[in-house]
Amino acid sequence: MKDFSSFKSQEKGRENINFSGDPFETFSKLSQTYEGKSAEDIMKVIIAEAEKSRRAGTLSDKDIDNFAS
């Protein structure tokens, strides 16, 4: 993936996961939620979360650059 704009947002079927709890529990829920999904499906969820965070003002260009690195 070269850039975020090459993917479309897709929130349908996305499950809400609480990222503020126990890291093991969070990872376990994430792995169950996305088991069997393609890399493209997972990337769509990441893009949707990035767009949501950008709108909320909690994700900066620097954060995106760090993620891409």
SEPA-441278 format. One record per atom (N, C-alpha, C): residue in one letter; atom name; x, y, z. Coordinates in nm, 2 decimals, padded with zeros to 4 digits, always signed. Example, Ala and Ser with C-alpha at 12.3 -4.5 7.8 and 13.67 -1.06 7.14 Angstrom:
2
r residu->A, atome->N, xx->+01.32, yy->-00.57, zz->+00.78
r residu->A, atome->CA, xx->+01.23, yy->-00.45, zz->+00.78
r residu->A, atome->C, xx->+01.32, yy->-00.33, zz->+00.78
r residu->S, atome->N, xx->+01.28, yy->-00.22, zz->+00.71
r residu->S, atome->CA, xx->+01.37, yy->-00.11, zz->+00.71
r residu->S, atome->C, xx->+01.29, yy->+00.00, zz->+00.79
This chain:
69
r residu->M, atome->N, xx->+00.08, yy->-00.12, zz->+00.00
r residu->M, atome->CA, xx->+00.00, yy->+00.00, zz->+00.00
r residu->M, atome->C, xx->+00.09, yy->+00.12, zz->+00.00
r residu->K, atome->N, xx->+00.06, yy->+00.21, zz->-00.09
r residu->K, atome->CA, xx->+00.14, yy->+00.33, zz->-00.10
r residu->K, atome->C, xx->+00.07, yy->+00.45, zz->-00.03
r residu->D, atome->N, xx->-00.06, yy->+00.45, zz->-00.03
r residu->D, atome->CA, xx->-00.13, yy->+00.56, zz->+00.04
r residu->D, atome->C, xx->-00.27, yy->+00.52, zz->+00.08
r residu->F, atome->N, xx->-00.32, yy->+00.60, zz->+00.18
r residu->F, atome->CA, xx->-00.45, yy->+00.57, zz->+00.24
r residu->F, atome->C, xx->-00.56, yy->+00.59, zz->+00.14
r residu->S, atome->N, xx->-00.55, yy->+00.69, zz->+00.04
r residu->S, atome->CA, xx->-00.66, yy->+00.72, zz->-00.05
r residu->S, atome->C, xx->-00.69, yy->+00.61, zz->-00.15
r residu->S, atome->N, xx->-00.60, yy->+00.51, zz->-00.16
r residu->S, atome->CA, xx->-00.63, yy->+00.40, zz->-00.26
r residu->S, atome->C, xx->-00.73, yy->+00.31, zz->-00.21
r residu->F, atome->N, xx->-00.78, yy->+00.32, zz->-00.08
r residu->F, atome->CA, xx->-00.88, yy->+00.23, zz->-00.03
r residu->F, atome->C, xx->-01.00, yy->+00.32, zz->+00.01
r residu->K, atome->N, xx->-01.12, yy->+00.25, zz->+00.00
r residu->K, atome->CA, xx->-01.24, yy->+00.32, zz->+00.03
r residu->K, atome->C, xx->-01.28, yy->+00.28, zz->+00.17
r residu->S, atome->N, xx->-01.35, yy->+00.37, zz->+00.24
r residu->S, atome->CA, xx->-01.40, yy->+00.33, zz->+00.38
r residu->S, atome->C, xx->-01.50, yy->+00.23, zz->+00.37
r residu->Q, atome->N, xx->-01.50, yy->+00.14, zz->+00.47
r residu->Q, atome->CA, xx->-01.60, yy->+00.03, zz->+00.47
r residu->Q, atome->C, xx->-01.62, yy->+00.00, zz->+00.62
r residu->E, atome->N, xx->-01.73, yy->+00.05, zz->+00.68
r residu->E, atome->CA, xx->-01.76, yy->+00.03, zz->+00.82
r residu->E, atome->C, xx->-01.86, yy->-00.08, zz->+00.84
r residu->K, atome->N, xx->-01.93, yy->-00.12, zz->+00.73
r residu->K, atome->CA, xx->-02.03, yy->-00.23, zz->+00.75
r residu->K, atome->C, xx->-01.97, yy->-00.36, zz->+00.80
r residu->G, atome->N, xx->-02.03, yy->-00.41, zz->+00.90
r residu->G, atome->CA, xx->-01.98, yy->-00.54, zz->+00.96
r residu->G, atome->C, xx->-01.87, yy->-00.52, zz->+01.05
r residu->R, atome->N, xx->-01.83, yy->-00.40, zz->+01.08
r residu->R, atome->CA, xx->-01.71, yy->-00.38, zz->+01.17
r residu->R, atome->C, xx->-01.76, yy->-00.39, zz->+01.31
r residu->E, atome->N, xx->-01.69, yy->-00.45, zz->+01.40
r residu->E, atome->CA, xx->-01.72, yy->-00.47, zz->+01.54
r residu->E, atome->C, xx->-01.65, yy->-00.36, zz->+01.62
r residu->N, atome->N, xx->-01.72, yy->-00.31, zz->+01.72
r residu->N, atome->CA, xx->-01.65, yy->-00.22, zz->+01.81
r residu->N, atome->C, xx->-01.56, yy->-00.29, zz->+01.91
r residu->I, atome->N, xx->-01.44, yy->-00.25, zz->+01.93
r residu->I, atome->CA, xx->-01.35, yy->-00.31, zz->+02.02
r residu->I, atome->C, xx->-01.29, yy->-00.20, zz->+02.11
r residu->N, atome->N, xx->-01.30, yy->-00.23, zz->+02.24
r residu->N, atome->CA, xx->-01.25, yy->-00.13, zz->+02.34
r residu->N, atome->C, xx->-01.09, yy->-00.15, zz->+02.35
r residu->F, atome->N, xx->-01.02, yy->-00.04, zz->+02.30
r residu->F, atome->CA, xx->-00.88, yy->-00.05, zz->+02.30
r residu->F, atome->C, xx->-00.81, yy->+00.00, zz->+02.43
r residu->S, atome->N, xx->-00.90, yy->+00.04, zz->+02.53
r residu->S, atome->CA, xx->-00.84, yy->+00.09, zz->+02.65
r residu->S, atome->C, xx->-00.83, yy->-00.01, zz->+02.77
r residu->G, atome->N, xx->-00.87, yy->-00.13, zz->+02.74
r residu->G, atome->CA, xx->-00.87, yy->-00.24, zz->+02.84
r residu->G, atome->C, xx->-00.74, yy->-00.32, zz->+02.84
r residu->D, atome->N, xx->-00.75, yy->-00.44, zz->+02.88
r residu->D, atome->CA, xx->-00.63, yy->-00.53, zz->+02.89
r residu->D, atome->C, xx->-00.58, yy->-00.56, zz->+02.75
r residu->P, atome->N, xx->-00.45, yy->-00.54, zz->+02.73
r residu->P, atome->CA, xx->-00.39, yy->-00.56, zz->+02.59
r residu->P, atome->C, xx->-00.41, yy->-00.70, zz->+02.54
r residu->F, atome->N, xx->-00.40, yy->-00.80, zz->+02.63
r residu->F, atome->CA, xx->-00.42, yy->-00.94, zz->+02.58
r residu->F, atome->C, xx->-00.56, yy->-00.96, zz->+02.54
r residu->E, atome->N, xx->-00.66, yy->-00.91, zz->+02.61
r residu->E, atome->CA, xx->-00.80, yy->-00.93, zz->+02.58
r residu->E, atome->C, xx->-00.83, yy->-00.86, zz->+02.45
r residu->T, atome->N, xx->-00.77, yy->-00.74, zz->+02.43
r residu->T, atome->CA, xx->-00.79, yy->-00.66, zz->+02.31
r residu->T, atome->C, xx->-00.74, yy->-00.74, zz->+02.19
r residu->F, atome->N, xx->-00.62, yy->-00.79, zz->+02.20
r residu->F, atome->CA, xx->-00.56, yy->-00.86, zz->+02.09
r residu->F, atome->C, xx->-00.64, yy->-00.99, zz->+02.06
r residu->S, atome->N, xx->-00.69, yy->-01.05, zz->+02.16
r residu->S, atome->CA, xx->-00.77, yy->-01.17, zz->+02.14
r residu->S, atome->C, xx->-00.90, yy->-01.14, zz->+02.07
r residu->K, atome->N, xx->-00.96, yy->-01.03, zz->+02.11
r residu->K, atome->CA, xx->-01.09, yy->-00.99, zz->+02.03
r residu->K, atome->C, xx->-01.06, yy->-00.95, zz->+01.89
r residu->L, atome->N, xx->-00.95, yy->-00.88, zz->+01.87
r residu->L, atome->CA, xx->-00.91, yy->-00.84, zz->+01.74
r residu->L, atome->C, xx->-00.88, yy->-00.96, zz->+01.65
r residu->S, atome->N, xx->-00.81, yy->-01.06, zz->+01.70
r residu->S, atome->CA, xx->-00.77, yy->-01.18, zz->+01.62
r residu->S, atome->C, xx->-00.90, yy->-01.26, zz->+01.59
r residu->Q, atome->N, xx->-00.99, yy->-01.26, zz->+01.68
r residu->Q, atome->CA, xx->-01.12, yy->-01.34, zz->+01.65
r residu->Q, atome->C, xx->-01.20, yy->-01.26, zz->+01.55
r residu->T, atome->N, xx->-01.21, yy->-01.13, zz->+01.56
r residu->T, atome->CA, xx->-01.29, yy->-01.05, zz->+01.47
r residu->T, atome->C, xx->-01.24, yy->-01.06, zz->+01.33
r residu->Y, atome->N, xx->-01.11, yy->-01.05, zz->+01.31
r residu->Y, atome->CA, xx->-01.05, yy->-01.05, zz->+01.18
r residu->Y, atome->C, xx->-00.99, yy->-01.18, zz->+01.12
r residu->E, atome->N, xx->-01.01, yy->-01.29, zz->+01.20
r residu->E, atome->CA, xx->-00.97, yy->-01.42, zz->+01.15
r residu->E, atome->C, xx->-01.03, yy->-01.45, zz->+01.02
r residu->G, atome->N, xx->-00.95, yy->-01.49, zz->+00.92
r residu->G, atome->CA, xx->-01.00, yy->-01.53, zz->+00.79
r residu->G, atome->C, xx->-01.02, yy->-01.41, zz->+00.70
r residu->K, atome->N, xx->-01.00, yy->-01.29, zz->+00.74
r residu->K, atome->CA, xx->-01.02, yy->-01.17, zz->+00.66
r residu->K, atome->C, xx->-00.90, yy->-01.15, zz->+00.57
r residu->S, atome->N, xx->-00.92, yy->-01.09, zz->+00.45
r residu->S, atome->CA, xx->-00.81, yy->-01.06, zz->+00.37
r residu->S, atome->C, xx->-00.73, yy->-00.94, zz->+00.42
r residu->A, atome->N, xx->-00.61, yy->-00.92, zz->+00.37
r residu->A, atome->CA, xx->-00.53, yy->-00.80, zz->+00.40
r residu->A, atome->C, xx->-00.61, yy->-00.68, zz->+00.36
r residu->E, atome->N, xx->-00.68, yy->-00.68, zz->+00.24
r residu->E, atome->CA, xx->-00.75, yy->-00.57, zz->+00.20
r residu->E, atome->C, xx->-00.87, yy->-00.54, zz->+00.29
r residu->D, atome->N, xx->-00.94, yy->-00.64, zz->+00.34
r residu->D, atome->CA, xx->-01.05, yy->-00.61, zz->+00.43
r residu->D, atome->C, xx->-01.00, yy->-00.55, zz->+00.56
r residu->I, atome->N, xx->-00.89, yy->-00.60, zz->+00.61
r residu->I, atome->CA, xx->-00.83, yy->-00.54, zz->+00.73
r residu->I, atome->C, xx->-00.78, yy->-00.40, zz->+00.71
r residu->M, atome->N, xx->-00.72, yy->-00.37, zz->+00.59
r residu->M, atome->CA, xx->-00.68, yy->-00.24, zz->+00.56
r residu->M, atome->C, xx->-00.79, yy->-00.14, zz->+00.55
r residu->K, atome->N, xx->-00.91, yy->-00.19, zz->+00.50
r residu->K, atome->CA, xx->-01.03, yy->-00.10, zz->+00.49
r residu->K, atome->C, xx->-01.07, yy->-00.06, zz->+00.63
r residu->V, atome->N, xx->-01.06, yy->-00.15, zz->+00.73
r residu->V, atome->CA, xx->-01.10, yy->-00.12, zz->+00.87
r residu->V, atome->C, xx->-01.00, yy->-00.01, zz->+00.92
r residu->I, atome->N, xx->-00.87, yy->-00.03, zz->+00.90
r residu->I, atome->CA, xx->-00.77, yy->+00.06, zz->+00.94
r residu->I, atome->C, xx->-00.80, yy->+00.20, zz->+00.89
r residu->I, atome->N, xx->-00.83, yy->+00.20, zz->+00.76
r residu->I, atome->CA, xx->-00.85, yy->+00.33, zz->+00.69
r residu->I, atome->C, xx->-00.98, yy->+00.40, zz->+00.75
r residu->A, atome->N, xx->-01.08, yy->+00.32, zz->+00.77
r residu->A, atome->CA, xx->-01.20, yy->+00.38, zz->+00.83
r residu->A, atome->C, xx->-01.18, yy->+00.44, zz->+00.97
r residu->E, atome->N, xx->-01.10, yy->+00.37, zz->+01.05
r residu->E, atome->CA, xx->-01.06, yy->+00.42, zz->+01.18
r residu->E, atome->C, xx->-00.98, yy->+00.54, zz->+01.17
r residu->A, atome->N, xx->-00.89, yy->+00.55, zz->+01.07
r residu->A, atome->CA, xx->-00.80, yy->+00.67, zz->+01.05
r residu->A, atome->C, xx->-00.89, yy->+00.79, zz->+01.01
r residu->E, atome->N, xx->-00.98, yy->+00.76, zz->+00.92
r residu->E, atome->CA, xx->-01.07, yy->+00.87, zz->+00.88
r residu->E, atome->C, xx->-01.16, yy->+00.92, zz->+00.99
r residu->K, atome->N, xx->-01.21, yy->+00.83, zz->+01.07
r residu->K, atome->CA, xx->-01.29, yy->+00.87, zz->+01.19
r residu->K, atome->C, xx->-01.21, yy->+00.95, zz->+01.29
r residu->S, atome->N, xx->-01.08, yy->+00.91, zz->+01.31
r residu->S, atome->CA, xx->-00.99, yy->+00.98, zz->+01.41
r residu->S, atome->C, xx->-00.95, yy->+01.11, zz->+01.35
r residu->R, atome->N, xx->-00.93, yy->+01.12, zz->+01.22
r residu->R, atome->CA, xx->-00.90, yy->+01.25, zz->+01.16
r residu->R, atome->C, xx->-01.01, yy->+01.35, zz->+01.18
r residu->R, atome->N, xx->-01.14, yy->+01.30, zz->+01.16
r residu->R, atome->CA, xx->-01.26, yy->+01.39, zz->+01.17
r residu->R, atome->C, xx->-01.27, yy->+01.43, zz->+01.32
r residu->A, atome->N, xx->-01.23, yy->+01.35, zz->+01.41
r residu->A, atome->CA, xx->-01.24, yy->+01.38, zz->+01.56
r residu->A, atome->C, xx->-01.12, yy->+01.46, zz->+01.60
r residu->G, atome->N, xx->-01.02, yy->+01.48, zz->+01.52
r residu->G, atome->CA, xx->-00.91, yy->+01.56, zz->+01.56
r residu->G, atome->C, xx->-00.81, yy->+01.48, zz->+01.65
r residu->T, atome->N, xx->-00.82, yy->+01.35, zz->+01.65
r residu->T, atome->CA, xx->-00.73, yy->+01.27, zz->+01.73
r residu->T, atome->C, xx->-00.62, yy->+01.20, zz->+01.66
r residu->L, atome->N, xx->-00.61, yy->+01.22, zz->+01.52
r residu->L, atome->CA, xx->-00.51, yy->+01.16, zz->+01.44
r residu->L, atome->C, xx->-00.44, yy->+01.27, zz->+01.35
r residu->S, atome->N, xx->-00.31, yy->+01.28, zz->+01.36
r residu->S, atome->CA, xx->-00.24, yy->+01.39, zz->+01.29
r residu->S, atome->C, xx->-00.17, yy->+01.33, zz->+01.17
r residu->D, atome->N, xx->-00.12, yy->+01.41, zz->+01.08
r residu->D, atome->CA, xx->-00.04, yy->+01.37, zz->+00.97
r residu->D, atome->C, xx->+00.09, yy->+01.30, zz->+01.02
r residu->K, atome->N, xx->+00.14, yy->+01.34, zz->+01.13
r residu->K, atome->CA, xx->+00.26, yy->+01.28, zz->+01.19
r residu->K, atome->C, xx->+00.23, yy->+01.14, zz->+01.23
r residu->D, atome->N, xx->+00.11, yy->+01.12, zz->+01.29
r residu->D, atome->CA, xx->+00.07, yy->+00.99, zz->+01.34
r residu->D, atome->C, xx->+00.06, yy->+00.89, zz->+01.22
r residu->I, atome->N, xx->+00.00, yy->+00.94, zz->+01.11
r residu->I, atome->CA, xx->-00.01, yy->+00.86, zz->+00.99
r residu->I, atome->C, xx->+00.12, yy->+00.83, zz->+00.93
r residu->D, atome->N, xx->+00.21, yy->+00.92, zz->+00.92
r residu->D, atome->CA, xx->+00.35, yy->+00.90, zz->+00.87
r residu->D, atome->C, xx->+00.42, yy->+00.79, zz->+00.96
r residu->N, atome->N, xx->+00.40, yy->+00.80, zz->+01.09
r residu->N, atome->CA, xx->+00.46, yy->+00.70, zz->+01.18
r residu->N, atome->C, xx->+00.41, yy->+00.56, zz->+01.15
r residu->F, atome->N, xx->+00.28, yy->+00.55, zz->+01.13
r residu->F, atome->CA, xx->+00.21, yy->+00.43, zz->+01.10
r residu->F, atome->C, xx->+00.27, yy->+00.37, zz->+00.97
r residu->A, atome->N, xx->+00.27, yy->+00.45, zz->+00.87
r residu->A, atome->CA, xx->+00.32, yy->+00.41, zz->+00.74
r residu->A, atome->C, xx->+00.47, yy->+00.36, zz->+00.74
r residu->S, atome->N, xx->+00.54, yy->+00.42, zz->+00.83
r residu->S, atome->CA, xx->+00.69, yy->+00.39, zz->+00.84
r residu->S, atome->C, xx->+00.70, yy->+00.25, zz->+00.90
